[in-house]
Amino acid sequence: MGVNVSVVAIDAGNSKTDVALIGEDGAVLATARGGGFQPPVVGVEAAIDVLAAALERAVAELPAPPVLSGHVSACLANADLPVEEAELATALESRGWGSSVEVRNDTFAILRAGVDEPRGVAVVCGAGINCVGMTPDGRTARFPAIGRISGDWGGGSGLAEEALWFAARAEDGRGEPSELSRTLPAHFGLDSMYGLIEALHRGGIPLERRHELTPVLFATAAGGDPVAGALVERLAEEVVAMASVALNRLGLLEEEVPVLLGGSVLAARHPQLNDRIAELLAARAPKAEVRVVSEPPVLGAALLGLDRTGAGPEARRRLRAHYA
């Protein structure tokens, strides 16, 4: 007799994929981790093959073959627009992993993981920045969140570029003096921004390592540097702008509602940033409760799946207890 899987939960980011097989009662039957989900780089089918490999590893943990006739709840990076979610859902349906499929942007997984009911707003700041909101009646608020062309500012990559820009100008005299001109190159063992610029340009330091400069920016700001501090202030303003707009779209601006912070930059709990976010948001949404999400996003994907299947509160409690 096969193992009945009610929900196939998938949380897939750029660097890793988590899969969880969930029973009707909310029990976690099996889990597995796989590689990153990057359809813009490798194509849709090759990206879904990465999910398939993780699913196969999870299935291998089961004591008997699975009955995959339930719901597939997939929260995926690079599903930034509804049209992309629909395309990915069609591609997943062809794999036959369940009788129904719902694809959402992976920010929804972080939001759902941090709330007891599907109600609230989440702002995620990792490599990039994004914000989503949802209510129990199915309404959502979201942004395209695909970079500068969609009006975004912030994220670890963007902050690192801004820090480099100000540091370069501080060193050569075009801009205001800043400790960033010393702290950024020092992170890589260099003594000048000129040296860092040359190393980045000529490949001595891979461009992918720029993200390492974001914590340096925050440390420099904490040390009292006004240029670095202004960048931290601007990020706080951006986070609050996104959250406030999402709350307003959902009619939650004046209600008691969670505003969740996630992603590597916000989860690092830099006091100068997170305290300022709370302060600014209190002026816009005085009843909002700001907190950092510590629960794994795959929990959110699984809860969204149980929401879809109509599972009761006991199933959701059992699922959440597994990840506590």
C-alpha positions as CSV (number, residue, x, y, z in Angstrom):
1,M,0.0,0.0,0.0
2,G,1.4,3.4,-1.0
3,V,2.0,6.4,1.3
4,N,-0.7,9.1,0.7
5,V,0.9,12.5,0.2
6,S,-1.6,15.4,0.6
7,V,0.9,18.2,-0.2
8,V,4.1,18.3,-2.1
9,A,5.6,21.5,-0.7
10,I,8.5,23.2,-2.6
11,D,10.5,26.2,-1.6
12,A,13.0,27.0,-4.3
13,G,15.5,29.9,-4.2
14,N,18.3,30.8,-6.4
15,S,20.8,28.8,-4.4
16,K,18.8,25.9,-2.9
17,T,15.6,24.0,-3.1
18,D,13.7,22.4,-0.1
19,V,11.0,19.8,-0.7
20,A,8.7,18.4,2.0
21,L,6.0,15.7,1.6
22,I,3.1,16.4,3.9
23,G,0.4,14.0,5.0
24,E,-3.3,14.9,5.3
25,D,-2.9,15.3,9.1
26,G,0.0,17.7,8.7
27,A,2.7,15.2,9.4
28,V,6.0,15.7,7.6
29,L,6.6,12.4,5.8
30,A,9.9,13.2,4.2
31,T,12.2,16.1,3.2
32,A,15.1,16.7,0.9
33,R,17.3,19.6,-0.3
34,G,18.4,20.3,-3.8
35,G,20.2,22.9,-6.0
36,G,19.0,26.4,-6.9
37,F,16.1,27.2,-9.2
38,Q,17.2,29.5,-12.0
39,P,15.0,29.2,-15.1
40,P,16.3,32.5,-16.5
41,V,19.8,30.9,-16.6
42,V,19.1,27.3,-17.6
43,G,15.6,27.3,-19.0
44,V,12.3,26.2,-17.4
45,E,12.5,22.5,-18.0
46,A,16.1,22.2,-16.8
47,A,15.2,24.3,-13.7
48,I,12.3,22.0,-12.9
49,D,14.6,19.0,-13.3
50,V,16.4,20.4,-10.3
51,L,13.1,20.3,-8.3
52,A,12.5,16.8,-9.6
53,A,15.8,15.6,-8.3
54,A,15.0,16.9,-4.8
55,L,11.6,15.4,-5.0
56,E,13.1,12.0,-5.9
57,R,15.4,12.2,-2.8
58,A,12.4,12.9,-0.6
59,V,10.4,10.1,-2.1
60,A,13.4,7.7,-1.4
61,E,12.9,8.4,2.3
62,L,9.4,7.0,2.4
63,P,8.8,3.5,3.7
64,A,6.6,2.7,0.6
65,P,6.0,4.2,-2.8
66,P,4.0,7.5,-2.6
67,V,0.5,8.2,-3.9
68,L,1.1,11.6,-5.4
69,S,-2.6,12.6,-5.9
70,G,-2.6,15.6,-3.7
71,H,-1.7,19.3,-4.2
72,V,1.6,20.8,-5.3
73,S,2.4,24.0,-3.5
74,A,5.5,25.6,-5.1
75,C,7.0,28.9,-3.9
76,L,9.7,29.7,-6.5
77,A,12.3,32.3,-7.0
78,N,12.2,34.0,-10.4
79,A,8.4,33.7,-10.5
80,D,8.2,37.4,-10.2
81,L,5.1,38.1,-12.3
82,P,1.7,36.3,-12.4
83,V,2.3,35.3,-16.0
84,E,5.5,33.6,-14.9
85,E,3.7,31.8,-12.1
86,A,1.2,30.6,-14.6
87,E,3.9,29.4,-17.0
88,L,5.7,27.5,-14.3
89,A,2.5,26.0,-13.0
90,T,1.8,24.6,-16.5
91,A,5.2,23.1,-16.6
92,L,4.9,21.6,-13.2
93,E,1.4,20.1,-14.0
94,S,3.0,18.2,-16.9
95,R,5.2,16.4,-14.4
96,G,2.2,14.7,-12.7
97,W,3.3,15.3,-9.1
98,G,-0.2,16.1,-7.9
99,S,-3.8,16.6,-9.0
100,S,-3.5,20.3,-8.6
101,V,-0.6,22.8,-8.7
102,E,-0.2,26.4,-7.4
103,V,2.9,28.4,-8.0
104,R,3.7,31.5,-6.1
105,N,6.7,33.8,-5.8
106,D,9.0,32.5,-3.0
107,T,8.3,35.6,-0.9
108,F,4.8,34.2,-0.1
109,A,6.5,31.3,1.6
110,I,8.3,33.5,4.0
111,L,5.1,35.4,4.7
112,R,3.0,32.3,5.3
113,A,5.7,30.7,7.4
114,G,5.6,33.6,9.9
115,V,1.8,33.9,10.4
116,D,-0.8,31.6,11.9
117,E,-3.3,32.6,9.2
118,P,-2.7,33.9,5.7
119,R,-2.9,37.5,6.7
120,G,-0.1,40.1,6.7
121,V,2.8,41.6,4.8
122,A,6.3,40.4,4.3
123,V,9.3,42.3,3.1
124,V,12.3,40.3,2.0
125,C,15.8,41.8,1.5
126,G,18.4,39.3,0.4
127,A,20.3,39.6,-2.9
128,G,17.3,41.7,-4.0
129,I,14.2,43.2,-2.4
130,N,10.6,42.2,-2.6
131,C,7.3,42.6,-0.7
132,V,4.0,40.7,-0.7
133,G,0.9,40.8,1.3
134,M,-2.1,38.5,1.6
135,T,-5.5,38.1,3.3
136,P,-7.5,35.0,4.1
137,D,-10.1,35.8,1.4
138,G,-7.4,35.3,-1.2
139,R,-6.5,38.9,-2.0
140,T,-2.8,39.7,-2.5
141,A,-0.6,42.7,-2.9
142,R,2.7,42.4,-4.7
143,F,5.3,44.3,-6.7
144,P,7.1,43.1,-9.9
145,A,10.4,43.3,-8.0
146,I,12.7,42.7,-11.0
147,G,15.2,45.5,-10.4
148,R,15.6,49.1,-11.2
149,I,13.1,48.9,-14.2
150,S,10.4,48.1,-11.7
151,G,11.4,50.9,-9.3
152,D,13.3,48.8,-6.8
153,W,16.2,50.0,-4.6
154,G,18.0,47.9,-2.1
155,G,18.9,44.3,-1.6
156,G,22.3,43.1,-0.8
157,S,23.7,43.4,-4.3
158,G,22.3,46.9,-4.8
159,L,23.6,48.0,-1.4
160,A,27.1,46.7,-2.3
161,E,27.1,48.7,-5.6
162,E,25.9,51.8,-3.8
163,A,28.7,51.4,-1.2
164,L,31.3,51.0,-3.9
165,W,30.1,54.1,-5.7
166,F,30.3,56.3,-2.7
167,A,33.6,54.8,-1.6
168,A,35.2,55.4,-5.0
169,R,34.1,59.0,-5.0
170,A,35.2,59.5,-1.4
171,E,38.7,58.4,-2.2
172,D,39.3,60.4,-5.4
173,G,37.7,63.6,-4.2
174,R,34.5,63.7,-6.3
175,G,32.3,62.9,-3.2
176,E,32.0,63.3,0.5
177,P,34.8,61.7,2.6
178,S,33.7,58.3,4.0
179,E,35.2,55.5,5.9
180,L,33.8,53.2,3.2
181,S,36.9,54.1,1.1
182,R,39.0,52.3,3.7
183,T,36.7,49.6,5.1
184,L,35.5,48.1,1.7
185,P,39.0,47.5,0.3
186,A,40.3,46.3,3.7
187,H,37.7,43.5,3.7
188,F,39.7,42.0,0.8
189,G,43.1,42.8,2.2
190,L,43.6,45.9,0.0
191,D,44.7,49.4,1.0
192,S,42.8,51.5,-1.5
193,M,39.6,51.8,-3.5
194,Y,41.7,52.0,-6.6
195,G,43.1,48.6,-5.8
196,L,39.7,47.2,-5.2
197,I,38.3,48.7,-8.4
198,E,41.2,47.2,-10.4
199,A,40.7,43.8,-8.7
200,L,37.0,43.7,-9.4
201,H,37.4,45.0,-13.0
202,R,40.2,42.6,-13.9
203,G,38.9,39.5,-12.2
204,G,41.3,39.4,-9.3
205,I,38.2,39.4,-7.1
206,P,35.1,37.8,-8.7
207,L,32.2,40.2,-9.1
208,E,30.0,37.6,-7.3
209,R,31.9,38.4,-4.1
210,R,30.5,42.0,-4.0
211,H,27.7,40.8,-1.7
212,E,30.3,40.3,1.0
213,L,30.5,44.1,1.3
214,T,27.0,44.5,2.6
215,P,27.9,43.6,6.2
216,V,30.9,45.9,5.9
217,L,28.5,48.7,4.9
218,F,26.4,48.1,8.1
219,A,29.5,47.9,10.3
220,T,30.8,51.2,8.9
221,A,27.4,52.8,9.5
222,A,27.3,51.5,13.0
223,G,30.7,53.1,13.5
224,G,29.2,56.5,12.8
225,D,30.1,57.1,9.2
226,P,27.4,59.5,7.8
227,V,27.6,58.2,4.2
228,A,27.1,54.6,5.2
229,G,24.5,55.7,7.6
230,A,22.5,57.5,4.9
231,L,22.4,54.3,2.9
232,V,21.1,52.3,5.8
233,E,18.5,55.0,6.4
234,R,17.4,54.9,2.7
235,L,17.0,51.1,2.9
236,A,14.8,51.5,6.0
237,E,12.7,54.0,4.1
238,E,12.4,51.6,1.1
239,V,11.3,48.7,3.3
240,V,8.6,50.9,5.0
241,A,7.4,52.3,1.7
242,M,6.9,48.8,0.3
243,A,5.2,47.5,3.4
244,S,2.9,50.6,3.7
245,V,1.8,50.4,0.1
246,A,1.0,46.7,0.5
247,L,-0.9,47.2,3.7
248,N,-2.9,50.1,2.1
249,R,-3.8,48.0,-0.9
250,L,-5.2,45.3,1.3
251,G,-7.0,47.7,3.6
252,L,-4.8,46.8,6.6
253,L,-3.0,50.1,7.2
254,E,-5.0,50.9,10.3
255,E,-5.4,47.3,11.6
256,E,-3.4,45.1,13.9
257,V,-1.4,43.1,11.4
258,P,2.0,41.4,11.2
259,V,4.8,42.9,9.0
260,L,7.4,40.3,8.6
261,L,11.1,40.9,7.7
262,G,13.1,38.2,5.9
263,G,16.1,37.6,3.7
264,S,19.7,37.7,4.7
265,V,20.0,41.5,5.1
266,L,16.9,41.9,7.4
267,A,17.4,38.6,9.2
268,A,20.8,39.7,10.2
269,R,19.0,42.0,12.7
270,H,21.3,45.1,12.2
271,P,19.9,47.3,15.0
272,Q,20.4,50.5,13.1
273,L,18.3,49.1,10.2
274,N,15.6,47.1,11.9
275,D,15.0,49.6,14.7
276,R,14.6,52.4,12.2
277,I,12.2,50.3,10.1
278,A,10.0,49.7,13.2
279,E,10.2,53.5,14.0
280,L,9.2,54.6,10.5
281,L,6.5,52.0,10.1
282,A,4.9,53.0,13.5
283,A,4.3,56.4,12.0
284,R,2.6,54.9,8.9
285,A,0.9,51.8,10.4
286,P,0.8,52.3,14.2
287,K,-0.9,49.0,14.9
288,A,1.5,46.8,12.8
289,E,3.7,44.3,14.6
290,V,7.2,44.1,13.1
291,R,9.2,41.0,13.5
292,V,11.9,38.9,11.8
293,V,10.8,35.6,10.3
294,S,12.9,32.7,11.7
295,E,10.8,29.8,10.4
296,P,12.0,28.0,7.2
297,P,10.2,29.1,4.0
298,V,9.4,25.5,3.1
299,L,7.0,25.6,6.1
300,G,5.2,28.4,4.4
301,A,4.9,26.5,1.2
302,A,3.5,23.6,3.1
303,L,1.0,25.7,5.0
304,L,-0.2,27.3,1.8
305,G,-0.7,23.8,0.5
306,L,-2.8,22.8,3.6
307,D,-4.8,26.1,3.2
308,R,-5.6,24.9,-0.3
309,T,-6.6,21.4,0.7
310,G,-8.8,22.7,3.5
311,A,-6.8,21.0,6.3
312,G,-8.0,21.8,9.9
313,P,-6.1,23.7,12.6
314,E,-4.7,20.5,14.1
315,A,-2.9,19.6,10.9
316,R,-1.4,23.1,10.7
317,R,-0.3,22.9,14.3
318,R,1.4,19.5,13.8
319,L,3.2,20.8,10.7
320,R,4.4,24.0,12.5
321,A,5.5,21.9,15.5
322,H,7.8,19.8,13.2
323,Y,9.7,23.0,12.2
324,A,9.7,24.7,15.6
